[in-house]
Every structure is written in structure tokens, then in C-alpha cells.
Amino acid sequence: MLAAGLTRAAKTEPSVITFGQSASLTGGQASYGKDVRDGILAAFNAANKSDTKLRFDLISLDDGGDKERCKANVKKLIGTNAAALVGLTSGAAAEGCLPIVEENRIVLLGTASGNMGIRSDKLTMAYHVRSGYDDEYKRMLTYVKEFNMNRVGYVYLKDTSPANQAAMSAALDAVGMKLTLSVPLDRNSKSFDAEAQALLDAKLDCVLFTTNSHPISSIIGRMSAAKYAGFYFSSSFAGQALIDDMTGKGQSIIMSQVVPRPNAVANGVVKRCIEDLAALGTDARMGFTSLEGYITGRVAVEAARSAAKGGEMTRQKFRQSLAELSLDLNGYKTHFTPHSPSGSRFVDVVAIDRTGRIIG
């Protein structure tokens, strides 16, 4: 019987380690899901060119951002003998899969979300290459406090974990602030006019968003048309898609990001990601979201290489290797321990100008 995720090859060929991904490759978050997938593929493709003993494959299944489809995909991927699950693109969907993941003792690595519901201390199989919303909210609200913005609105998806709202409350308490208005919304709604009007009526200094890009673009468009003069903030969840949406619309936005800036070409991991994405020979694009996927792919490769030393890799060996992995990607570091499944606490705050440029 073959070890989990490992396909036996001829002696002259490398052994194949397979990873599974459920991603939103269609629907409102399709560009986000594709960017994460492309980043992982770029990392795997580069590893396959340099590694003569191991080959890394990715099985990506589309879930359209739907929780039930994600659960079905995860069950299917576990059945394919995947070594681990990597780069899920919906935090809410990943949270719904946690009982399946824990029961089957398979690592859930690098979910492309800051969702606090997948960061509980009670979990044993979820590992993160990026910061959670707790760290993002602290950075954003420190900025808000420094610039004396007192009337603050918070927009979030109603189908996500209450742990996210708890993280926002803790971040507010840390700077001695309270929300003026909290607005939950349905990510699949056909119109966000009512939410935009509620925000306008509250006379806010700023609005903080934790949603996918489409609701933010829609609400900002409505508020800007009404001459709203305050500031807009977004968590990393909106991804590169929000920057693309805002380009040319004459509106700036401040975003928290959990990976280095993709225009920082002097940064080693950024430079490598640009090169490795280009080597795919597809329409893969460089951006915050693809870089996050790329980092996840690099972490998965190094953990698998370590786990495969001295014999066939198993899911248990992969987890043990990951739990002791310290990796310096020359511009981004991850460090896991048996007691800490969070590999990084890095958060940057960037300003996107009216033409979509990262300016600060």
C-alpha cells in the first residue's frame, strides 16, 4: 500500500506527491481562487524543475465559494490519497470542513483567509502561512486611531465565523474605540444599495470591509456617487481583485495585506514568484493573492521534502515535518512549532491610489 499522497514511480523517475485544493474557480470569487491556485502551481512547477527525486502535483476542484461543495471536494480529495489540503480559498467553507479534516487527520495548510474560525486553539490539523484577521484589524485600527477617525463602520459577511467579530471587538478595545455601525451582508446579494445607504446615513469617518471584492466595489461606487468624503479600508480578503476593480474608477482605498508588496521586486520571494509565474506559460498574473498562494506552495514543498527523507512520506510525517519547519524565503519567513500552527504574523498596510498603484 502506498503512503498518503505518494505515487510509486519507476526507479529512474521521481516519486509523485499529490496535494489537494478546493477553490472558488467560478462565481464571484473566481479571480481570487484562480490567483491562489496559480501561485501554488508556480511553486510546484519550479520545484519539479529542480528536484530529481520528488514531483509535486496539485489537484484543484472548483467549489464556487459554496460551503457544501467545498465539503464534498475535501471528502473526494481525501479519498484520492492526497498528502495534505492546501490553499483553500474560502475561510467560511474551510471552517465547515474542519470536522472532516480533524477526523481524517489530514493537514489543512495555507487557507487563503484570515478567518478566525479556522484558528481555534482546539484545532490540531490547520496550519497557516499568513496572519489572521486579529492582526489585520489591530493594524488597521491603529491607523484609524492615529488619524483621529472616530465614527467607524464595519462591513462583514454574515455567513462567516462569529470569531471574526470577536477579533474586531478585541482590536477596538485595544485602541479604546467603539463601532458606530456594523453591517452584515449576503455575499451573493444582487444589490448592496441598502447597505451603502445605511453607511451614508451614519455619517462615518471611515468604513472597514471584510468581504470579497464585489460587494466592496459595489458599495464604494454607490457611496462615491453620493459624494462620501471618508476613508475606505479593506482586509486582505478582497485580494488583488479589489485593486483591479478600483483601477481607473477615481477612488483610493487602504488595505491590510499579509504578504510583501508584489511591486517590491528587490524582495527575493517577490522576484522568484514573478519569474516562476511567468515560467508557467499561462495567463497567471502577479499580485498579492497569487503571491500568497505561491508562499503556501513553497511551504508545502519544503515540508514534503523533509517528510520524505529516509523513506516514503505519510500524512503523519508531513504534519510532523510542518510542525518543525522554519523557512526563510528571502523576503518572507515562516516558523512553525508543535505549539504554534501560525507560521507568520506579518501584516502590512498599503494605500492604493486612484489608478490602482500601490503608493504607500
C-alpha positions in Angstrom: 0.0 0.0 0.0 1.4 3.4 -1.0 1.9 6.2 1.6 -0.6 9.0 1.5 -0.1 11.4 -1.3 2.8 9.4 -2.8 2.7 7.6 -6.1 5.4 5.0 -6.7 7.4 5.6 -9.9 10.0 3.7 -11.8 13.5 3.8 -10.2 14.6 6.4 -12.9 11.6 8.7 -12.3 10.8 10.9 -9.3 8.1 9.9 -6.8 4.9 12.0 -7.1 3.5 13.8 -4.0 -0.1 15.0 -4.6 -1.8 17.9 -2.8 -5.5 18.7 -2.9 -7.2 22.1 -3.2 -10.8 23.1 -3.2 -11.0 26.6 -4.6 -13.6 29.1 -5.9 -12.7 28.9 -9.6 -16.1 30.1 -10.7 -18.6 32.6 -9.4 -18.0 35.9 -7.6 -14.6 34.9 -6.2 -13.3 33.2 -9.4 -10.3 35.5 -9.9 -9.3 35.2 -6.2 -9.4 31.4 -6.4 -7.5 31.3 -9.7 -4.8 33.5 -8.4 -4.2 31.3 -5.3 -4.2 28.2 -7.5 -1.7 29.8 -10.0 0.6 30.8 -7.2 0.7 27.2 -5.8 1.2 25.8 -9.3 4.1 28.2 -9.9 5.9 27.0 -6.8 5.3 23.3 -7.6 6.4 23.8 -11.2 9.7 25.4 -10.1 10.3 22.6 -7.6 9.7 20.0 -10.2 12.4 21.5 -12.4 15.0 21.4 -9.7 14.1 18.2 -7.8 15.2 14.9 -9.3 13.7 12.7 -6.6 10.2 14.2 -6.0 7.5 15.6 -8.2 4.7 17.8 -6.8 1.2 17.7 -8.3 -1.9 19.7 -7.4 -5.5 18.5 -7.8 -7.8 21.6 -7.8 -11.5 21.2 -7.6 -14.0 24.0 -8.0 -16.3 24.9 -5.1 -17.6 28.2 -6.4 -17.2 29.5 -2.8 -20.0 27.2 -1.6 -19.6 25.5 1.7 -21.3 22.3 0.8 -19.4 21.9 -2.5 -16.2 22.5 -0.6 -17.1 19.8 1.9 -17.8 17.4 -1.0 -14.5 18.3 -2.6 -12.5 17.8 0.6 -14.0 14.4 1.1 -13.1 13.5 -2.5 -9.6 14.8 -2.2 -9.0 12.8 1.0 -10.2 9.7 -0.9 -7.6 10.4 -3.7 -4.9 9.9 -1.1 -3.7 13.5 -1.1 -0.8 14.1 1.2 -2.5 17.4 2.5 -5.0 20.0 1.6 -3.5 23.3 0.5 -4.7 26.8 -0.4 -8.5 26.6 0.2 -9.9 30.0 -0.9 -12.9 30.5 1.4 -12.4 30.8 5.1 -16.1 30.1 5.8 -16.0 27.0 3.6 -12.8 25.8 5.2 -14.3 26.3 8.7 -17.2 24.0 7.7 -14.6 21.3 6.6 -12.8 21.3 9.9 -14.6 18.2 11.4 -13.8 16.2 8.2 -10.1 17.4 8.4 -9.7 16.6 12.1 -11.4 13.2 11.7 -9.2 12.1 8.8 -6.0 13.6 10.4 -5.0 15.4 7.2 -3.3 18.8 7.3 -5.2 21.8 6.1 -2.3 24.2 5.1 -2.4 27.8 3.9 -6.1 28.6 3.7 -6.1 31.9 1.8 -8.2 33.7 4.5 -7.7 35.4 7.8 -10.9 33.8 9.2 -10.5 33.4 12.9 -12.8 30.4 12.9 -10.0 28.2 11.5 -7.6 29.4 14.1 -9.0 27.9 17.3 -6.6 26.6 19.8 -8.6 23.4 19.9 -7.7 22.5 16.2 -4.8 20.2 15.5 -4.6 20.0 11.7 -5.0 23.6 10.5 -1.7 25.4 9.7 -1.4 29.0 8.5 1.3 30.7 6.4 -0.3 34.1 6.9 -1.7 36.3 9.7 -5.3 36.2 10.8 -7.9 38.9 11.0 -7.0 39.6 14.6 -3.6 41.0 13.5 -5.1 42.8 10.4 -7.7 44.5 12.5 -5.2 45.7 15.0 -3.0 47.3 12.3 -6.0 48.9 10.6 -7.5 50.3 13.8 -4.1 51.7 14.9 -4.1 53.7 11.7 -7.7 54.8 12.2 -6.9 55.9 15.7 -3.7 57.8 14.7 -5.7 59.9 12.2 -8.5 60.7 14.7 -11.3 58.9 12.8 -13.9 58.3 15.4 -17.1 57.3 13.6 -16.3 53.9 12.2 -18.4 51.5 10.2 -17.7 47.7 9.8 -19.0 45.7 6.9 -18.7 41.9 7.0 -20.2 38.7 5.5 -23.0 37.3 7.7 -22.1 33.7 6.8 -18.6 33.9 8.4 -17.4 33.0 11.9 -18.5 35.0 14.9 -14.8 34.7 15.9 -14.1 37.4 13.3 -16.5 39.8 15.0 -14.9 38.9 18.4 -11.4 39.8 16.9 -12.8 43.1 15.7 -14.2 43.8 19.2 -10.8 43.0 20.8 -9.0 45.2 18.3 -11.4 48.1 19.1 -11.0 47.6 22.8 -7.2 47.7 22.4 -7.4 51.3 21.0 -10.3 52.4 23.1 -12.8 52.7 20.3 -16.4 51.5 19.5 -18.1 50.9 16.2 -20.6 53.5 15.1 -22.3 51.0 12.7 -21.9 47.3 12.0 -23.4 46.0 8.7 -23.6 42.3 7.9 -24.3 41.4 4.3 -25.0 38.4 2.0 -22.1 37.9 -0.4 -24.5 36.6 -3.1 -26.9 39.5 -3.0 -27.8 41.1 -6.3 -27.7 44.6 -4.8 -25.9 46.3 -2.0 -27.7 49.7 -2.2 -29.4 49.3 1.1 -26.1 48.6 2.9 -24.5 51.6 1.2 -27.3 53.9 2.2 -27.1 52.8 5.8 -23.4 53.6 5.8 -24.1 57.0 4.2 -26.8 57.8 6.8 -24.4 57.1 9.7 -22.1 60.0 8.7 -18.9 57.9 9.1 -15.3 58.9 9.1 -14.3 55.6 7.6 -15.6 52.2 6.6 -13.8 48.9 7.3 -14.6 46.0 5.0 -14.0 42.2 5.5 -15.7 40.8 2.4 -14.8 39.6 -1.1 -14.2 42.3 -3.7 -17.5 42.5 -5.4 -19.6 43.9 -2.5 -16.9 46.4 -1.7 -16.7 47.7 -5.3 -20.5 48.0 -5.4 -20.8 49.8 -2.1 -17.9 52.2 -2.8 -19.4 53.0 -6.2 -22.7 53.9 -4.6 -21.1 55.9 -1.7 -18.7 57.8 -4.0 -21.6 58.8 -6.3 -23.2 60.3 -3.2 -20.0 62.3 -2.5 -18.9 60.4 0.6 -15.8 62.1 1.8 -14.5 59.5 4.3 -11.9 56.7 4.0 -12.3 53.1 2.9 -10.3 50.3 4.4 -10.3 46.6 3.4 -8.8 43.5 4.8 -6.7 41.2 2.7 -9.7 39.0 1.9 -10.7 41.3 -1.1 -7.4 40.3 -2.7 -5.9 41.6 -5.9 -9.4 41.6 -7.5 -10.4 44.7 -5.5 -7.3 46.5 -6.7 -8.2 45.6 -10.3 -11.8 46.7 -9.7 -10.8 50.1 -8.3 -8.3 50.9 -11.1 -9.5 53.8 -13.1 -12.6 54.5 -11.0 -11.1 57.5 -9.4 -11.3 56.1 -5.8 -8.5 55.2 -3.5 -8.6 52.6 -0.7 -6.4 51.5 2.2 -5.8 47.7 2.5 -4.1 45.4 5.0 -2.0 42.8 3.3 -0.4 39.7 4.7 2.4 39.2 2.2 5.0 41.5 0.7 4.1 44.1 -1.9 4.1 42.5 -5.4 5.9 45.6 -6.8 8.8 45.2 -4.4 11.0 43.5 -7.0 14.1 43.8 -4.7 12.4 41.4 -2.3 13.7 37.9 -3.0 10.4 36.0 -2.7 8.6 38.6 -4.9 11.3 38.3 -7.6 11.1 34.5 -7.6 7.3 34.5 -7.7 7.3 36.8 -10.7 9.8 34.5 -12.5 8.0 31.3 -11.6 4.6 32.6 -12.6 6.0 33.6 -16.0 7.5 30.1 -16.3 4.0 28.5 -16.2 3.4 29.9 -19.7 -0.2 30.7 -18.9 -2.2 33.9 -18.1 -1.1 33.7 -14.5 -0.6 37.2 -13.1 1.5 38.6 -10.3 -0.4 40.2 -7.3 -1.0 39.9 -3.6 -3.2 36.9 -4.0 -1.0 34.8 -6.3 2.0 35.6 -4.0 0.0 34.3 -1.1 -0.7 31.1 -3.0 3.0 30.9 -4.1 4.2 31.1 -0.5 1.8 28.3 0.5 3.2 26.2 -2.3 6.8 26.8 -1.3 6.0 25.8 2.3 4.2 22.7 1.2 7.2 21.7 -1.0 9.8 22.1 1.8 7.7 20.3 4.4 7.2 17.4 1.9 10.8 17.2 1.1 11.7 16.9 4.8 9.0 14.4 5.4 10.1 12.2 2.5 13.7 11.9 3.7 14.6 8.3 4.6 11.5 6.7 3.2 8.0 7.1 1.9 6.1 10.1 3.2 2.8 9.7 5.1 0.3 12.3 6.2 1.6 12.0 9.7 5.2 12.5 8.6 4.1 15.6 6.6 2.4 17.1 9.7 5.4 16.4 11.9 7.7 18.0 9.4 5.5 21.0 9.0 5.2 21.5 12.8 9.0 21.9 13.0 9.5 23.9 9.8 11.4 27.2 9.8 11.6 28.6 6.3 13.3 31.8 5.0 12.1 32.6 1.5 14.4 35.7 1.3 11.8 38.3 2.0 9.2 36.3 3.9 9.8 34.0 6.8 7.6 31.2 8.2 8.2 29.5 11.5 6.0 26.7 12.9 6.4 24.8 16.2 4.5 21.9 17.7 2.6 24.5 19.8 2.1 27.2 17.2 0.4 26.4 13.8 0.7 30.0 12.7 3.8 30.4 10.6 3.7 34.2 10.2 2.2 37.3 11.9 3.3 39.7 9.1 0.8 42.5 8.2 1.4 45.5 6.0 -0.9 48.4 5.4 -0.9 49.8 1.9 -2.6 52.6 0.1 -4.0 52.1 -3.4 -4.3 55.3 -5.4 -7.0 56.2 -7.9 -5.2 54.5 -10.7 -4.6 51.2 -8.9 -1.0 51.9 -8.0 0.4 50.8 -4.6 1.7 54.1 -3.2 2.4 53.7 0.5 
